[in-house]
Amino acid sequence: MTAVNDLRNDVGDDVVQDEERLVLGTMTGTSIDGLDAALISVHGRGLAARVALVAHEAFSFPAPLANALRAAAEQIPMTSGAFATLQRDFGVFHAECLQ
């Protein structure tokens, strides 16, 4: 929270209040069938903030990635190398979808 307060002190409350911020959020649900992404626009802050949906899209996981993610979620044993590869593949999928 200190970093947020420092930012407010550095730029001033007026700038933070009036500036538009674009925020991109992603998630995958418990079905692990794909990645959902939403881009929102935020004006203001606190209770006076105005938020608007700019865009949203759903991306289906390729079967090999979905199967590997489900195996990890079910705690099926895998080597640390396999888990590291899964993390990389999951990150690459995010990057490719959100370009």
C-alpha positions, -999 to 999 in steps of 0.1 A, spaced: 0 0 0 30 23 6 38 22 -31 3 33 -40 5 62 -15 39 72 -28 25 73 -64 -4 95 -53 20 118 -36 43 120 -66 17 127 -92 -9 145 -72 -45 136 -65 -59 155 -94 -39 136 -120 -48 102 -105 -84 112 -102 -89 124 -138 -65 101 -157 -80 71 -176 -65 38 -168 -69 7 -189 -69 -25 -170 -66 -60 -186 -78 -89 -165 -76 -126 -173 -89 -158 -157 -96 -194 -163 -124 -211 -145 -126 -244 -127 -136 -262 -160 -101 -252 -173 -115 -250 -209 -100 -217 -218 -88 -182 -210 -113 -153 -206 -100 -117 -209 -116 -84 -203 -103 -49 -209 -118 -21 -188 -114 16 -187 -113 33 -152 -118 70 -146 -115 84 -111 -109 64 -80 -128 51 -49 -165 53 -48 -165 80 -75 -147 57 -100 -164 51 -133 -157 18 -150 -166 7 -185 -160 -25 -204 -139 -18 -235 -136 -54 -249 -138 -90 -239 -129 -123 -255 -127 -160 -247 -99 -182 -260 -101 -220 -259 -71 -240 -247 -56 -264 -272 -63 -300 -259 -27 -308 -248 -25 -276 -227 -60 -281 -212 -51 -318 -203 -18 -308 -187 -35 -280 -167 -62 -304 -155 -36 -329 -145 -18 -303 -124 -51 -292 -109 -59 -328 -99 -24 -330 -84 -14 -358 -106 24 -362 -99 47 -347 -125 83 -338 -126 95 -303 -118 106 -301 -155 71 -310 -167 56 -285 -143 80 -258 -155 72 -265 -191 35 -263 -183 40 -229 -167 59 -217 -197 32 -230 -221 5 -214 -201 23 -181 -201 30 -183 -239 -7 -190 -245 -16 -158 -225 9 -138 -245 -3 -151 -278 -39 -144 -270 -34 -109 -256 -12 -95 -284 
